[in-house]
Amino acid sequence: MPNPKRRHSKARTAKRRAHDHLIKKSTSLCPQCGVDVMPHRVCKDCGYYKGREVIEVETE
């Protein structure tokens, strides 16, 4: 099993990790209630998807 002969510098390590940041997920507004929803998902607040009620949501 090969092992590195010398340690990598902090700059080289940081350059490699430059693309490891988190990316915010895209969201869109629900046309029924106006809450942020991930695309192609049922709205958890109102239970609607593509203009029809898919699941029944209990309201308090």
LUMLUM-946620 format. One record per residue (C-alpha): x, y, z; residue number from 1. Coordinates in nm, 4 decimals. Layout:
N
{east=X	north=Y	up=Z	pavo=NUM};
...
REM end
This chain:
60
{east=0.0000	north=0.0000	up=0.0000	pavo=1};
{east=0.1611	north=0.3314	up=-0.1028	pavo=2};
{east=0.2091	north=0.5995	up=0.1601	pavo=3};
{east=0.2989	north=0.9664	up=0.1092	pavo=4};
{east=0.6678	north=1.0457	up=0.1587	pavo=5};
{east=0.6151	north=1.4071	up=0.2680	pavo=6};
{east=0.3248	north=1.5875	up=0.4335	pavo=7};
{east=0.1120	north=1.8201	up=0.2237	pavo=8};
{east=0.1266	north=2.1909	up=0.2974	pavo=9};
{east=-0.1707	north=2.3780	up=0.4452	pavo=10};
{east=-0.2132	north=2.5705	up=0.1188	pavo=11};
{east=-0.2278	north=2.2526	up=-0.0878	pavo=12};
{east=-0.4824	north=2.0994	up=0.1505	pavo=13};
{east=-0.6949	north=2.4159	up=0.1409	pavo=14};
{east=-0.6881	north=2.4186	up=-0.2424	pavo=15};
{east=-0.8180	north=2.0630	up=-0.2489	pavo=16};
{east=-1.0960	north=2.1467	up=-0.0012	pavo=17};
{east=-1.2081	north=2.4580	up=-0.1914	pavo=18};
{east=-1.4978	north=2.2709	up=-0.3541	pavo=19};
{east=-1.6205	north=2.0934	up=-0.0400	pavo=20};
{east=-1.8553	north=2.3738	up=0.0674	pavo=21};
{east=-2.2271	north=2.3222	up=0.1156	pavo=22};
{east=-2.4660	north=2.4304	up=-0.1592	pavo=23};
{east=-2.8107	north=2.5684	up=-0.0764	pavo=24};
{east=-3.0916	north=2.3535	up=-0.2150	pavo=25};
{east=-3.3200	north=2.5152	up=-0.4696	pavo=26};
{east=-3.6733	north=2.5933	up=-0.3590	pavo=27};
{east=-3.9872	north=2.7298	up=-0.5174	pavo=28};
{east=-4.3062	north=2.8772	up=-0.3764	pavo=29};
{east=-4.6119	north=2.6578	up=-0.3297	pavo=30};
{east=-4.8944	north=2.8043	up=-0.5426	pavo=31};
{east=-5.1557	north=2.7096	up=-0.2786	pavo=32};
{east=-5.0070	north=2.8422	up=0.0460	pavo=33};
{east=-4.6903	north=3.0292	up=-0.0591	pavo=34};
{east=-4.4406	north=2.8295	up=0.1504	pavo=35};
{east=-4.0913	north=2.7408	up=0.0208	pavo=36};
{east=-4.0992	north=2.3841	up=-0.1147	pavo=37};
{east=-3.8344	north=2.1743	up=-0.2865	pavo=38};
{east=-3.9220	north=2.1136	up=-0.6544	pavo=39};
{east=-4.1191	north=1.7975	up=-0.7410	pavo=40};
{east=-4.2225	north=1.7423	up=-0.3768	pavo=41};
{east=-4.5573	north=1.7550	up=-0.1985	pavo=42};
{east=-4.6041	north=2.0663	up=0.0139	pavo=43};
{east=-4.5880	north=1.9670	up=0.3806	pavo=44};
{east=-4.8051	north=2.2588	up=0.4908	pavo=45};
{east=-5.1085	north=2.2151	up=0.2643	pavo=46};
{east=-5.0553	north=1.8678	up=0.1076	pavo=47};
{east=-5.0935	north=1.9871	up=-0.2527	pavo=48};
{east=-4.8862	north=1.8822	up=-0.5551	pavo=49};
{east=-4.9488	north=2.0107	up=-0.9096	pavo=50};
{east=-5.2777	north=2.1736	up=-0.8111	pavo=51};
{east=-5.4381	north=1.8719	up=-0.6442	pavo=52};
{east=-5.4524	north=1.7562	up=-0.2859	pavo=53};
{east=-5.2327	north=1.4481	up=-0.2540	pavo=54};
{east=-5.2193	north=1.4041	up=0.1231	pavo=55};
{east=-5.4476	north=1.5267	up=0.3978	pavo=56};
{east=-5.2761	north=1.7568	up=0.6436	pavo=57};
{east=-5.4114	north=1.8086	up=0.9942	pavo=58};
{east=-5.4732	north=2.1735	up=1.0769	pavo=59};
{east=-5.4623	north=2.2996	up=1.4314	pavo=60};
REM end
